[in-house]
Amino acid sequence: MTMLWLYIAISCYLLFSAVFLIDKHLLAGPIGNPRVLVFYVGMLGVFGLLLIPFGLLQNPGIAVLGLALAAGAVRVWATYLYFSALRKCEVSRVTTAIGATQPIFSFLLALALSGGQASLDYWELAAFTLLFIGSVVIVSEKSFLTFTTARLSLAASFLFSLSFILSKLVYNQQPFLSGFVLMGFGSFLFSLSFLLFADVRKTLLGLLSPKARDKSSRSAALFLLNQFLGASAFILQNYAIFLAPLAFVAVINALAGVQYAFLFVLTIIISTYFPRIIKEKITPAIVGQKLIAIAFILAGLYIIAIK
């Protein structure tokens, strides 16, 4: 049972691989505006309040409530930055750049917020060094990311890490379902702020026309499927965070290495046989570079596993 969080985390990243590819497709066509997509995603957090009548929401107190709302809001903002980067660059590059740096951010944040108590030993630090090298290898390609996309990716990585650490602090003081619902409500409240953008309001009002409804209905099924997969992965990820010690929240981020291998294979298959859905530049040099980067990341994961 002590390693249950490990298997749950691996399962969630397998689901996230499919979610990332569908996100890229939605941003490339049916829902081209990152603000609109993150608004839709954030609004789903309100459905967690349906659990309140069943007595699953405990009184958190002002401090924990503030932490929960902040965790949900930070995650929405991180998701927006991620979608913005994803729209500008290839899915495997953006997700790898974000995922490979998240463990570093999570480790430093956990160390700072715990007053140095949530520390890792030398072997675990060596594992994180390998993860960092893997991220450097990924971004070493000249045309990998523009400055703007790199900035968005790193900012998203930091905010995702912060949301995970805040989530763990909430779970330290709340049962899983209660903490999860409170953070979902925080995401919902913050997503409402995107209504301040004129393009979001214009898109939502445009959906009222018959032509727009017919067009949107064709992508609605794909969006809902993606949200179901994403919600399932997100719940599994949060449950892994709930079970794991604070210091190992960074390890949960690091386990995204299994996602890269799966995502890498999927993007090659789809780019080769279904280029209209997702098309990524694939050359022997790029394949070799990504394999080397993944090897560094998996080596870091191996050290964590055996320790």
C-alpha positions as a Markdown table, in Angstrom:
| # | Residue | x | y | z |
|---|---|---|---|---|
| 1 | Met | 0.0 | 0.0 | 0.0 |
| 2 | Thr | 2.9 | 2.4 | 0.7 |
| 3 | Met | 3.7 | 2.5 | -3.1 |
| 4 | Leu | 0.1 | 2.7 | -4.3 |
| 5 | Trp | 0.6 | 6.3 | -5.1 |
| 6 | Leu | 3.3 | 5.3 | -7.6 |
| 7 | Tyr | 1.1 | 3.0 | -9.7 |
| 8 | Ile | -1.8 | 5.5 | -9.6 |
| 9 | Ala | 0.5 | 8.3 | -10.8 |
| 10 | Ile | 1.8 | 6.2 | -13.7 |
| 11 | Ser | -1.8 | 5.4 | -14.7 |
| 12 | Cys | -2.8 | 9.1 | -14.7 |
| 13 | Tyr | 0.1 | 10.0 | -17.0 |
| 14 | Leu | -1.0 | 7.3 | -19.6 |
| 15 | Leu | -4.4 | 9.0 | -19.7 |
| 16 | Phe | -2.8 | 12.5 | -19.9 |
| 17 | Ser | -0.9 | 11.4 | -23.1 |
| 18 | Ala | -4.2 | 11.1 | -24.9 |
| 19 | Val | -5.6 | 14.3 | -23.4 |
| 20 | Phe | -2.6 | 16.3 | -24.6 |
| 21 | Leu | -3.0 | 15.1 | -28.2 |
| 22 | Ile | -6.7 | 16.0 | -28.2 |
| 23 | Asp | -6.0 | 19.4 | -26.6 |
| 24 | Lys | -3.6 | 20.1 | -29.5 |
| 25 | His | -6.3 | 19.1 | -32.1 |
| 26 | Leu | -8.9 | 21.2 | -30.4 |
| 27 | Leu | -6.6 | 24.3 | -30.3 |
| 28 | Ala | -5.7 | 23.7 | -34.0 |
| 29 | Gly | -9.3 | 23.7 | -35.2 |
| 30 | Pro | -12.6 | 23.4 | -33.3 |
| 31 | Ile | -11.6 | 25.6 | -30.3 |
| 32 | Gly | -8.7 | 27.8 | -31.5 |
| 33 | Asn | -8.7 | 30.3 | -28.6 |
| 34 | Pro | -6.8 | 29.1 | -25.4 |
| 35 | Arg | -8.9 | 31.5 | -23.3 |
| 36 | Val | -12.2 | 29.9 | -24.4 |
| 37 | Leu | -10.9 | 26.3 | -23.9 |
| 38 | Val | -9.6 | 27.0 | -20.4 |
| 39 | Phe | -12.9 | 28.7 | -19.6 |
| 40 | Tyr | -14.7 | 25.6 | -20.5 |
| 41 | Val | -12.3 | 23.4 | -18.5 |
| 42 | Gly | -12.5 | 25.6 | -15.5 |
| 43 | Met | -16.3 | 25.8 | -15.5 |
| 44 | Leu | -16.4 | 22.0 | -15.0 |
| 45 | Gly | -15.1 | 22.5 | -11.4 |
| 46 | Val | -18.6 | 23.6 | -10.3 |
| 47 | Phe | -20.0 | 20.1 | -10.7 |
| 48 | Gly | -18.0 | 19.0 | -7.7 |
| 49 | Leu | -20.4 | 21.0 | -5.5 |
| 50 | Leu | -23.0 | 18.3 | -6.3 |
| 51 | Leu | -21.3 | 16.2 | -3.6 |
| 52 | Ile | -22.2 | 18.7 | -0.9 |
| 53 | Pro | -25.7 | 17.2 | -0.2 |
| 54 | Phe | -24.0 | 13.8 | 0.5 |
| 55 | Gly | -22.1 | 15.2 | 3.4 |
| 56 | Leu | -18.7 | 14.8 | 1.7 |
| 57 | Leu | -17.6 | 18.4 | 2.1 |
| 58 | Gln | -16.2 | 19.2 | 5.6 |
| 59 | Asn | -15.8 | 22.6 | 7.1 |
| 60 | Pro | -12.2 | 23.6 | 6.1 |
| 61 | Gly | -11.7 | 26.8 | 8.1 |
| 62 | Ile | -10.7 | 30.1 | 6.5 |
| 63 | Ala | -7.0 | 29.2 | 6.1 |
| 64 | Val | -7.6 | 25.9 | 4.4 |
| 65 | Leu | -10.4 | 27.3 | 2.3 |
| 66 | Gly | -8.0 | 30.1 | 1.1 |
| 67 | Leu | -5.4 | 27.5 | 0.2 |
| 68 | Ala | -7.9 | 25.4 | -1.7 |
| 69 | Leu | -9.3 | 28.3 | -3.7 |
| 70 | Ala | -5.7 | 29.4 | -4.5 |
| 71 | Ala | -4.7 | 26.0 | -5.6 |
| 72 | Gly | -7.7 | 25.8 | -8.0 |
| 73 | Ala | -7.1 | 29.3 | -9.3 |
| 74 | Val | -3.4 | 28.7 | -9.9 |
| 75 | Arg | -4.1 | 25.5 | -11.8 |
| 76 | Val | -6.5 | 27.3 | -14.2 |
| 77 | Trp | -3.9 | 30.0 | -14.9 |
| 78 | Ala | -1.2 | 27.4 | -15.5 |
| 79 | Thr | -3.6 | 25.6 | -17.9 |
| 80 | Tyr | -4.1 | 28.8 | -19.8 |
| 81 | Leu | -0.4 | 29.3 | -20.2 |
| 82 | Tyr | 0.0 | 25.7 | -21.2 |
| 83 | Phe | -2.7 | 26.0 | -23.9 |
| 84 | Ser | -1.1 | 29.2 | -25.1 |
| 85 | Ala | 2.2 | 27.5 | -25.5 |
| 86 | Leu | 0.6 | 24.4 | -27.1 |
| 87 | Arg | -1.1 | 26.5 | -29.7 |
| 88 | Lys | 2.3 | 27.9 | -30.8 |
| 89 | Cys | 4.4 | 24.7 | -30.8 |
| 90 | Glu | 4.4 | 20.9 | -31.2 |
| 91 | Val | 2.6 | 19.0 | -28.4 |
| 92 | Ser | 5.5 | 16.6 | -27.6 |
| 93 | Arg | 7.9 | 19.5 | -27.2 |
| 94 | Val | 5.7 | 21.7 | -25.0 |
| 95 | Thr | 4.6 | 18.9 | -22.7 |
| 96 | Thr | 8.1 | 17.6 | -22.3 |
| 97 | Ala | 9.6 | 21.0 | -21.6 |
| 98 | Ile | 6.9 | 21.6 | -18.9 |
| 99 | Gly | 7.0 | 18.1 | -17.5 |
| 100 | Ala | 10.8 | 17.8 | -17.3 |
| 101 | Thr | 11.1 | 21.1 | -15.3 |
| 102 | Gln | 8.1 | 20.5 | -13.0 |
| 103 | Pro | 10.0 | 18.2 | -10.7 |
| 104 | Ile | 12.7 | 20.8 | -10.1 |
| 105 | Phe | 10.1 | 23.5 | -9.3 |
| 106 | Ser | 8.1 | 21.1 | -7.1 |
| 107 | Phe | 11.2 | 20.1 | -5.2 |
| 108 | Leu | 12.3 | 23.6 | -4.5 |
| 109 | Leu | 8.8 | 24.8 | -3.5 |
| 110 | Ala | 8.2 | 21.8 | -1.2 |
| 111 | Leu | 11.6 | 22.5 | 0.4 |
| 112 | Ala | 10.8 | 26.2 | 0.9 |
| 113 | Leu | 7.3 | 25.7 | 2.2 |
| 114 | Ser | 8.2 | 22.9 | 4.6 |
| 115 | Gly | 11.1 | 24.9 | 6.1 |
| 116 | Gly | 13.6 | 22.3 | 4.7 |
| 117 | Gln | 11.9 | 19.3 | 6.2 |
| 118 | Ala | 10.6 | 17.9 | 2.8 |
| 119 | Ser | 14.1 | 17.1 | 1.6 |
| 120 | Leu | 15.5 | 14.4 | -0.7 |
| 121 | Asp | 18.7 | 12.3 | -0.3 |
| 122 | Tyr | 21.7 | 12.4 | -2.6 |
| 123 | Trp | 20.4 | 9.6 | -4.9 |
| 124 | Glu | 17.1 | 11.4 | -5.3 |
| 125 | Leu | 18.9 | 14.6 | -6.1 |
| 126 | Ala | 20.9 | 12.7 | -8.7 |
| 127 | Ala | 17.7 | 11.6 | -10.2 |
| 128 | Phe | 16.5 | 15.1 | -10.5 |
| 129 | Thr | 19.7 | 16.1 | -12.1 |
| 130 | Leu | 19.1 | 13.5 | -14.8 |
| 131 | Leu | 15.6 | 14.9 | -15.3 |
| 132 | Phe | 17.0 | 18.4 | -15.7 |
| 133 | Ile | 19.6 | 17.2 | -18.3 |
| 134 | Gly | 16.8 | 15.5 | -20.2 |
| 135 | Ser | 14.9 | 18.8 | -20.4 |
| 136 | Val | 18.1 | 20.6 | -21.6 |
| 137 | Val | 18.6 | 18.0 | -24.4 |
| 138 | Ile | 15.0 | 18.5 | -25.5 |
| 139 | Val | 15.3 | 22.2 | -25.8 |
| 140 | Ser | 18.7 | 22.2 | -27.4 |
| 141 | Glu | 17.3 | 22.1 | -30.9 |
| 142 | Lys | 17.7 | 25.5 | -32.6 |
| 143 | Ser | 14.1 | 25.8 | -33.6 |
| 144 | Phe | 12.7 | 24.1 | -30.5 |
| 145 | Leu | 10.8 | 27.0 | -28.9 |
| 146 | Thr | 10.6 | 30.7 | -29.6 |
| 147 | Phe | 11.4 | 32.9 | -26.6 |
| 148 | Thr | 7.7 | 33.6 | -26.1 |
| 149 | Thr | 6.7 | 29.9 | -26.1 |
| 150 | Ala | 9.7 | 29.0 | -23.9 |
| 151 | Arg | 8.6 | 31.7 | -21.4 |
| 152 | Leu | 5.0 | 30.4 | -21.5 |
| 153 | Ser | 6.1 | 26.8 | -21.0 |
| 154 | Leu | 8.3 | 27.6 | -18.0 |
| 155 | Ala | 5.7 | 29.8 | -16.4 |
| 156 | Ala | 3.1 | 27.1 | -16.8 |
| 157 | Ser | 5.5 | 24.5 | -15.3 |
| 158 | Phe | 6.1 | 26.7 | -12.3 |
| 159 | Leu | 2.4 | 27.4 | -11.7 |
| 160 | Phe | 1.5 | 23.7 | -12.1 |
| 161 | Ser | 4.1 | 22.8 | -9.5 |
| 162 | Leu | 2.8 | 25.5 | -7.2 |
| 163 | Ser | -0.7 | 24.2 | -7.6 |
| 164 | Phe | 0.4 | 20.6 | -6.7 |
| 165 | Ile | 2.2 | 21.8 | -3.6 |
| 166 | Leu | -0.8 | 23.9 | -2.5 |
| 167 | Ser | -3.0 | 20.8 | -3.2 |
| 168 | Lys | -0.8 | 18.7 | -0.9 |
| 169 | Leu | -1.1 | 21.3 | 1.9 |
| 170 | Val | -4.9 | 21.1 | 1.5 |
| 171 | Tyr | -4.9 | 17.3 | 1.5 |
| 172 | Asn | -2.8 | 17.4 | 4.7 |
| 173 | Gln | -5.8 | 19.0 | 6.5 |
| 174 | Gln | -8.8 | 17.7 | 4.5 |
| 175 | Pro | -10.2 | 14.3 | 3.3 |
| 176 | Phe | -9.5 | 13.6 | -0.4 |
| 177 | Leu | -13.0 | 14.3 | -1.8 |
| 178 | Ser | -13.6 | 17.4 | 0.4 |
| 179 | Gly | -10.2 | 19.0 | -0.7 |
| 180 | Phe | -10.8 | 18.0 | -4.3 |
| 181 | Val | -14.2 | 19.7 | -4.4 |
| 182 | Leu | -12.9 | 22.9 | -2.8 |
| 183 | Met | -10.1 | 23.2 | -5.2 |
| 184 | Gly | -12.5 | 22.5 | -8.1 |
| 185 | Phe | -14.6 | 25.4 | -6.9 |
| 186 | Gly | -11.5 | 27.6 | -6.8 |
| 187 | Ser | -10.9 | 26.7 | -10.5 |
| 188 | Phe | -14.6 | 27.5 | -11.3 |
| 189 | Leu | -14.4 | 30.9 | -9.6 |
| 190 | Phe | -11.2 | 31.9 | -11.3 |
| 191 | Ser | -12.4 | 30.7 | -14.7 |
| 192 | Leu | -15.2 | 33.3 | -14.5 |
| 193 | Ser | -12.5 | 36.0 | -14.8 |
| 194 | Phe | -12.0 | 35.0 | -18.4 |
| 195 | Leu | -15.4 | 36.5 | -19.2 |
| 196 | Leu | -13.6 | 39.8 | -18.9 |
| 197 | Phe | -12.0 | 39.1 | -22.3 |
| 198 | Ala | -14.1 | 40.3 | -25.2 |
| 199 | Asp | -13.0 | 37.4 | -27.4 |
| 200 | Val | -14.4 | 34.9 | -24.8 |
| 201 | Arg | -17.7 | 36.7 | -24.5 |
| 202 | Lys | -18.0 | 37.0 | -28.3 |
| 203 | Thr | -17.3 | 33.2 | -28.7 |
| 204 | Leu | -19.9 | 32.3 | -26.1 |
| 205 | Leu | -22.5 | 34.6 | -27.6 |
| 206 | Gly | -21.8 | 33.3 | -31.1 |
| 207 | Leu | -22.7 | 29.8 | -29.9 |
| 208 | Leu | -26.3 | 31.0 | -29.7 |
| 209 | Ser | -26.7 | 31.1 | -33.5 |
| 210 | Pro | -28.1 | 28.0 | -35.3 |
| 211 | Lys | -25.1 | 27.7 | -37.6 |
| 212 | Ala | -22.6 | 27.9 | -34.7 |
| 213 | Arg | -24.6 | 25.3 | -32.7 |
| 214 | Asp | -24.4 | 22.9 | -35.7 |
| 215 | Lys | -20.7 | 23.4 | -36.0 |
| 216 | Ser | -20.0 | 23.2 | -32.3 |
| 217 | Ser | -22.0 | 20.0 | -31.9 |
| 218 | Arg | -19.6 | 18.2 | -34.2 |
| 219 | Ser | -16.7 | 18.9 | -31.8 |
| 220 | Ala | -18.7 | 18.7 | -28.6 |
| 221 | Ala | -18.4 | 14.9 | -28.4 |
| 222 | Leu | -14.6 | 15.1 | -28.8 |
| 223 | Phe | -14.4 | 17.8 | -26.2 |
| 224 | Leu | -16.5 | 15.9 | -23.7 |
| 225 | Leu | -14.5 | 12.7 | -24.3 |
| 226 | Asn | -11.3 | 14.7 | -23.6 |
| 227 | Gln | -12.8 | 16.2 | -20.5 |
| 228 | Phe | -13.8 | 12.8 | -19.2 |
| 229 | Leu | -10.2 | 11.4 | -19.8 |
| 230 | Gly | -8.7 | 14.6 | -18.4 |
| 231 | Ala | -10.9 | 14.5 | -15.3 |
| 232 | Ser | -10.1 | 10.8 | -14.7 |
| 233 | Ala | -6.4 | 11.5 | -15.0 |
| 234 | Phe | -6.6 | 14.6 | -12.8 |
| 235 | Ile | -8.5 | 12.7 | -10.1 |
| 236 | Leu | -5.9 | 9.9 | -10.2 |
| 237 | Gln | -3.1 | 12.5 | -10.0 |
| 238 | Asn | -4.6 | 14.2 | -7.1 |
| 239 | Tyr | -5.2 | 10.9 | -5.3 |
| 240 | Ala | -1.5 | 10.1 | -5.8 |
| 241 | Ile | -0.6 | 13.5 | -4.3 |
| 242 | Phe | -3.0 | 12.8 | -1.4 |
| 243 | Leu | -1.3 | 9.5 | -0.6 |
| 244 | Ala | 2.3 | 10.5 | -1.1 |
| 245 | Pro | 4.5 | 12.4 | 1.4 |
| 246 | Leu | 5.1 | 16.1 | 0.6 |
| 247 | Ala | 8.7 | 15.5 | -0.5 |
| 248 | Phe | 7.5 | 13.0 | -3.1 |
| 249 | Val | 5.1 | 15.4 | -4.9 |
| 250 | Ala | 8.1 | 16.3 | -7.0 |
| 251 | Val | 8.6 | 12.6 | -7.7 |
| 252 | Ile | 5.0 | 12.4 | -8.9 |
| 253 | Asn | 5.8 | 15.2 | -11.4 |
| 254 | Ala | 8.9 | 13.3 | -12.4 |
| 255 | Leu | 6.9 | 10.2 | -13.2 |
| 256 | Ala | 5.7 | 12.0 | -16.3 |
| 257 | Gly | 8.6 | 10.4 | -18.0 |
| 258 | Val | 6.4 | 7.4 | -18.8 |
| 259 | Gln | 4.1 | 9.8 | -20.5 |
| 260 | Tyr | 6.8 | 11.1 | -22.8 |
| 261 | Ala | 7.5 | 7.7 | -24.1 |
| 262 | Phe | 3.8 | 7.0 | -24.8 |
| 263 | Leu | 3.2 | 10.5 | -26.2 |
| 264 | Phe | 6.3 | 10.1 | -28.5 |
| 265 | Val | 5.0 | 6.9 | -30.0 |
| 266 | Leu | 1.5 | 8.3 | -30.4 |
| 267 | Thr | 2.6 | 11.5 | -32.2 |
| 268 | Ile | 4.7 | 9.5 | -34.6 |
| 269 | Ile | 1.8 | 7.2 | -35.5 |
| 270 | Ile | -0.7 | 10.0 | -35.8 |
| 271 | Ser | 1.7 | 12.3 | -37.8 |
| 272 | Thr | 2.5 | 9.5 | -40.2 |
| 273 | Tyr | -1.0 | 8.1 | -40.8 |
| 274 | Phe | -3.4 | 10.9 | -39.8 |
| 275 | Pro | -1.5 | 14.2 | -40.5 |
| 276 | Arg | -4.7 | 16.2 | -40.8 |
| 277 | Ile | -5.3 | 15.6 | -37.1 |
| 278 | Ile | -1.8 | 16.3 | -35.8 |
| 279 | Lys | 1.3 | 17.0 | -37.8 |
| 280 | Glu | 4.7 | 17.2 | -36.2 |
| 281 | Lys | 8.1 | 17.5 | -37.8 |
| 282 | Ile | 9.8 | 14.1 | -37.7 |
| 283 | Thr | 13.4 | 13.5 | -38.9 |
| 284 | Pro | 16.0 | 10.9 | -37.8 |
| 285 | Ala | 17.9 | 13.6 | -35.9 |
| 286 | Ile | 14.8 | 14.8 | -34.0 |
| 287 | Val | 13.8 | 11.2 | -33.2 |
| 288 | Gly | 17.3 | 10.5 | -31.9 |
| 289 | Gln | 17.3 | 13.7 | -29.8 |
| 290 | Lys | 14.0 | 12.9 | -28.2 |
| 291 | Leu | 15.1 | 9.3 | -27.5 |
| 292 | Ile | 18.2 | 10.6 | -25.8 |
| 293 | Ala | 16.2 | 13.1 | -23.7 |
| 294 | Ile | 13.7 | 10.4 | -22.7 |
| 295 | Ala | 16.6 | 8.1 | -21.8 |
| 296 | Phe | 17.9 | 10.7 | -19.3 |
| 297 | Ile | 14.4 | 11.2 | -17.9 |
| 298 | Leu | 13.8 | 7.5 | -17.5 |
| 299 | Ala | 17.2 | 7.0 | -15.9 |
| 300 | Gly | 16.2 | 9.6 | -13.3 |
| 301 | Leu | 12.9 | 7.7 | -12.8 |
| 302 | Tyr | 14.8 | 4.4 | -12.4 |
| 303 | Ile | 16.9 | 5.8 | -9.6 |
| 304 | Ile | 13.8 | 7.0 | -7.8 |
| 305 | Ala | 12.2 | 3.6 | -8.3 |
| 306 | Ile | 15.0 | 1.6 | -6.9 |
| 307 | Lys | 15.5 | 4.0 | -4.0 |
